[in-house]
Amino acid sequence: MLDRPEAASQPSGAVRRYRAPARAASDASEASPIDGAAFLAILRRRKWLLLASIVLCPLLCAIAISQLTPRYTATGSLLYDASEYKLRELQSILRVDPVTDAVMASQAEVLRGIPVVEQVASRLNLLANPEFNIRQRPPSWLRRALSTIHRAVVPRRAPPAVELPGPGLEPARSATLQAVRAALVVVPLKASHVLEVSFTAEDPVIAAAAANIAMDYYVKSQLGLKYGAVTKAYQWLRERRDQLRAEVRDQEDAIERYRARNRLVEGMHARLGSEQISLLSENVAHARNALAEAESRLDAASGRAGAAAQAAIAPSVVQLRARHDQLSGQLQSMLGRLGASHPDVLAIRAQLVDVDRTVAAETGRVVAAAEAEVRADRERVETLQRDLGAQQSLIAQDSQAQVPLNAMQRDLDASRSLLQAVLERIEQITQQQSIEAPDAHEISHALIPERPSFPRTVPWMAGATAFGLALGLLLVYVREQTDGTFRCGEEVRTALGMPCLALIPRISRYALSGMSIENYAAKKPRSVLTEQLRTLRAGLLWPDHPRVIAITAARAQEGKTTVTRTLARLAAMNGEHVIVVDCDFRHPASAKRAPGLLDYLRDKAVLTDIIRKDAVTGTDYIAGGKWETNALGLLMSAAMAQLLLTLRQDYDLVLLDTPPSEPITDARIVAGLAEATLLCIRWRHTSRHLALHALERLEEAHANVVGAALTQVDIGVHLRSGYADAEVYHPRYGGYFRE
């Protein structure tokens, strides 16, 4: 027997309390910051949860991707650069706004317009494509079932005839065009005149063809609109030219008739004297100027004058020559592409011959007219000079008739000026090349895509992996924060304010090989289990060497009975005189028929009758006995206190195996009678609030809870947890332990 100090001989009723420090807040550990090592330790503890999240999320993503139909997007580029036609007469027709973001956005919508969409759908026959025409898709089993039920329940009726306003509408065609329009995407690139045209389809060939068709039709339609505007302007100018020519001829004829009717000589006035003579002289000068003009027109018609004079005097010849230049340009272009024997080349050459003949004929006609005009002007000058003196008597008669003639002459000059301006504009519009250029042209055609644009496997899988990692970390954090169990001795000290005396490992059935846990501890004295029991026994010796120790737990299945029996076996092996008292009457560990503690407390047995010796372990034990309804009163009796005092005097260690303290009152009564109480807590199983509540109830029963023991600890899991007390299981101490 071990020597005990004098303080250990005091009666149980006067036992001093061994637990004095106050408990810290149960969530103090959560309030402390988590450093890198602690974070890695958490990941090690929850690695399977983290790995499951990292693996499952990409796996589910891959399964979802495999079920999706891949779609391909082909993209081409257009450059929109509208050229502005600067003629004043055509500004209302061909006016082009400055290219702004709003203009580019408008052109993007034009490119996505229904005319372009109809061209794409028509040329690719998308109305028969199930991807865009939903009516071409085979009905799903659910749709077939619903249709069958609908036909069986609802009687068939002819739909009422409904006349829709406007042109005939086809819902299927409209839906298909809307689907094609949704697949066609036009994006104007910022800070540029570039339109990016994309089309998405399940077939990569259709995607590329649709984008190219849309761009081609848009460019051609823009060019067609521009040609139409030019044609309209050209026709309007020609009509105006014809009108002005008719007006000039009518005015000239009216002037000649007026002169003939009033016997007026051109340029003469009706005043007498010096004024008349001056006017007559001016008329002569005018006649000479007219002669000079006629001669200059003759020179222009003969080709001796400049191009500007030729254009002014012989516009018809200029037009024919412009036609000749245009045909020559076309001939040169076609010769380079088609060759000299091509029918189109021969046709152009024939047209050139006709134009040359027409130019020669027209030039001859103009020269003849100019020569006649020169002769007439010369004769007029001679006549004016000859008749200047003779016609002075007629000036007074002609003065009144000259005023209307002057007005008619001014109108004629104005009409001639306007006709000349129209002829110049016609010449410019035929030579303007920019009006024939489209406002947009293709930069790059859409190529057949090699990889699908949907689903994007690599980004999706990367995102799923990142999401799985984030989700796993979140789950680890949530699981760590919501895990209210005890995972290490430090949490016991923090939450309950008492030391964790030992971490009792869980022994597998394979390791036990049919042995009881007590025999395992006895046969393997250098095992981790035995060492932790020694640690527990040493912890129970302090501070005042209590002999009567109650071992309890908050609830059942916590391993308190196993701890009691193995601790007793180990103490007996160390030479201590040990007795185990089974105080769990409702669930006794020993034989139920043998007389036990309750029989002794009812005076139905003496102490020597209830103390038995376990031949295997060498320890004494007292069974619980048959339970009765007044068991609680018997535990609170003086006989129970006297029994414990007697056992304390006779034994070095008295272990009281109590029922769970939370549901059973017997445990709290027995713990209050013991000198010290050990609280068994199942590792990662018992919640903190339950253990704390059980501790509070034990303290209310005046129990001296000196410490706790974590039971059924998984050595492998706890070793990877990173907690400080997991060091006791580290393989580096393999030389100290032998299993």
Secondary structure by P-SEA (a helix, b strand, c coil): cccccccccccccccccccccccccccccccccccaaaaaaaaaaaaaaaaaaaaaaaaaaaaaaaabbbbbbbbbbbbbbbbbbcccccccccccccccaaaaaaaaaaaacaaaaaaaaaaaccccccccccccccccaaaaaaaaaaaaccccccccccccccccccaaaaaaaaaaaaabbbbbcccccbbbbbbbcccaaaaaaaaaaaaaaaaaaaaaaaaaaaaaaaaaaaaaaaaaaaaaaaaaaaaaaaaaaacccccccccccaaaaaaaaaaaaaaaaaaaaaaaaaaaaaccccaaaaaaccaaaaaaaaaaaaaaaaaaaaaaccccccaaaaaaaaaaaaaaaaaaaaaaaaaaaaaaaaaaaaaaaaaaaaaccccccccccaaaaaaaaaaaaaaaaaaaaaaaaaaaaaaaaaaccccccccccccccccccccccccaaaaaaaaaaaaaaaaaaaaaaaaaaaccccccaaaaaaacccccccbbbbbcccccccccaaaaaaaccccaaaaaaaaaaaaaaccccccbbbbbccccccaaaaaaaaaaaaaaaaccbbbbbbccccccccccccccaaaaaaccccccccccccccccbbbbcccccccaaaaaaacaaaaaaaaaaaacccbbbbbcccccccaaaaaaaaaccbbbbbbccccccaaaaaaaaaaaaaacccccccccccccaaaaaaccccccccccccccccccc
